[in-house]
Amino acid sequence: MIQPAMILVADDDAVARELLAEALRKEGHHVEAFSSGEAIIARGRQGLVDLVLTDIRMGAVDGLTVLREFKRTNPNTVVVVLTAFGSLEGAIEAIKQGAYDYLAKPFKKEDIKLVVKRGLDHCRLLRENARFRQELKSKEEWPSLVGSSPAMLEVYKLVARVANGRSTVLLQGESGTGKELIARAIHTNGPRRDKPFIPVNCGALPDTLLESEMFGYEKGAFTGAVGTKMGLFESANEGTLFLDEIGELGQGLQVKLLRVMQDQEVRRVGGTTSTRVDVRIIAATNRDLEQLVKEGKFRNDLFYRLKVVPITLPSLAERREDIPMLVHHFLQKCAAGTEHAVCGVLPETMALLTDYRWPGNVRELENVIERAVSLSHGPVLTPEDLPKVIRQGALTETETRYPLTNPHDEVSLTLEEVEKRHLIRVLKETNRNKVKAAKILGIDRRTLYRMAERFGLDLGEEAEGTEEKEPT
């Protein structure tokens, strides 16, 4: 059943206006018809409007003026322009200025129904998105979530629902999808917002060092422990501890983490007494924990302790409609610190960015935009400002033999296969320069070496005390 909507129609042709209004009323919508641009603009200032259909050519106040006014005063109202064949160029200009779609006269009733249905779906999505983003606002300033796709809307809904609770959250998704950003959003919008948010990368340190970091240690607990150190659990007391790359945690630490989650107590390395802590845990992984459980590499009981509220973040390939919004967001962020302002993107450049697979997801997109802004010689990004792999759609030998597929194709790859192929491509593009490769991937070199070891890739030995530098 179609949900009734408030629709305004403006056309100085009385016959066309009434036929259109009557067709929409038969669909169950509330429709008001106007003969001029002035009248429909005045009506728009009086209350909520879901969708506007306006003719392009209407006396003194034309359809483009109507479009601009509604975009200014009612940004979530969807505007569809009506055009005769001779004014098709005006309709295209209206699309560029933000019109949702256009109908060419004479139009069929089925065409009207289809455009209006899609427009209203878009309108509801915009309003739902705005409502849930409003729920996520807090008094403190934090990096905004970018995206209004249906996939991200589902994430916003879950974040809004779990923020006020204390349940453990498990964030799942590919590398670069923004899991730490979501974790911070949950913390910042909950009752612990005034307490610490402490992130720890479980794959960045050996287990022995990670244990002393997480649980702390007493003086003399091991060689080099010249004093007492508070662990991250104690530091995060009454706040949130974000355990990133939880799938990299060794078996011994898995047991200790499970005990802390069960007892809400920690014991420092070398200590004899336990300390009570109140910490909300948010964990994140880009690995398949269920598969690790089957392989005996991850404890089943810990997995279910972590997976109280699972949230899966979509890959960028699953929300391509968000790419233009993300591109402009990163443009504003990157261009602020440059000598020349980059304020836009050529359509052909945006097409390349939208069509690319983005195995590194949002993090890779941000790095590409930062690089493009640095190299750009003009106020808009051109295709020449993009890396060759995006510009030419080049594939590595591995990808040619085993092409990456769309997530909805019948043939799909495991997350580890995607990671391995992306790592191979980045190493090839950087001529195996570890510093550059780690920077593009958004990780440190230690994690790069661990990934390479996991995938059986030889990065070459690095002499102790030497440091590889990025070429100038």
Phi, psi and omega in degrees: 000132181284131177284123180302142181231160175267115184238135176249138179238131177232122178200132180279356173270109187299319182294310180298320181298312183287324177297317180294314181297319181293320179298322180285326177296324179293340176277358177096007182271157172273120187234133173237134185247143183224151184261358182212160177294323180301316184293318183288327176295317179298320179293323180297334179282351186269342182176182185295133177229131181275315186213143179237132170247118184228137175291150179288313186257110181212078172059219187292318180254103185272182183295326178295323177293318176301315180301310182299321181292318179291325176296329180282316187262334182224070188299337180267002175279131179275131181245125175245130181261147178253134185217143169277166183304320183291343182247027182298325178299323177296324178294319179295320177297322178297321177299317179298329182271003174117004175295145182287319183195178175221155176241127179269130178281145351283142183249156180270154180300324180294323178296318179299311182300317183294313181296317180294319179299313180295320179297318180291324175299318179295319180297315180296321179297316179300318183287322176297317179299315180297321182293315182288326175294327177294322178298331184272359180287144176224173181289333179276154179273132177212156182302130184284148173282136183246127178137140179229020179288159177304323181296318179286329178299321178295323177294315179302319181299313181295318179299317180298325183283325186266348187301321185276355181268192178233004182297149175290139181242136176247114179266123182241143179160165182294163176299137176087010181270356175097035184293321178292325177298318178293320178300317178295324178296319178297314181296312187293334182259013179246182182291348180266011187303331181272000180254173186294144166245113186240114177269144175221131179268109185289347180260001186268344184230151171298155185302324182295318178288321181296323179298314180291329177292315185286318187254350182080178179206159177264157178303130179083005182296330178202170180301125181099350178276079186277355178207180178268138180231132176284138180275172183294329177297316179292322179295329182270010183307132183070003179242215184233135174249120181259112182261095181276152182053048183298335179292346180272357183292133179289164184300319181296317179290331176300319179297315182292323177295318179300318180295319178296319180294326180283316188262344186055039177222145177236148175236125180294154176298126182085000181269164181243350181238156180256152179243132179287134178227150175239095186231132172271132181256129170240120181251157180218148179206147171252009180252162179275097184295325179298320178293321178296324177297315180298326181277358180077016182263349180219135185292132180297318182292324177291322179303314181286334173293323181282324188271050175287309175235099178274138175231121180260122180272132182288148173289164179295330177295336180271357177217054183300333180296344178274349186300313178302320179295318179294320180300312181292327176298313181288329175300312180297320182292318184278323187290340184299328184259012182257162181288327179246143183277130172250114190245358183198180183223132176296148180305320181291330176292315179297324179297319178296317180295323182287327184277342183292151186284333180052061176297336176271003174059213188297324180298318179294319178299316180298317179296322179294317179294319178299317178295316182296320179296320180295326184267345185294143178254000183223182183283350178231150179279131178254165177304328181293342178280349184269155176299154183300324183297328177276319184295321184254354181064032185293145178244145173286167178301321179297316182291329179294320180284327180229079186297142174294145183243160174294143182304337183264358177291162179293322179267125181228159180255154172285161180300322181294324178294320178297314180299315183298315182292324178292320178298318179298317181295316181296318178297322179293316182295330182261010183055038177064024175281114187294324180296311181295318181298315180297322180295316179297319182282348180074031180229170175270169186292331179297316178294324177300315180295322179293320177298315181298320179296319180296325183266001178073030180259138181264113178269355182089154180281145178244120184298140181297133179088358177256158181223124178286133182250150178287132180299145177265000000 
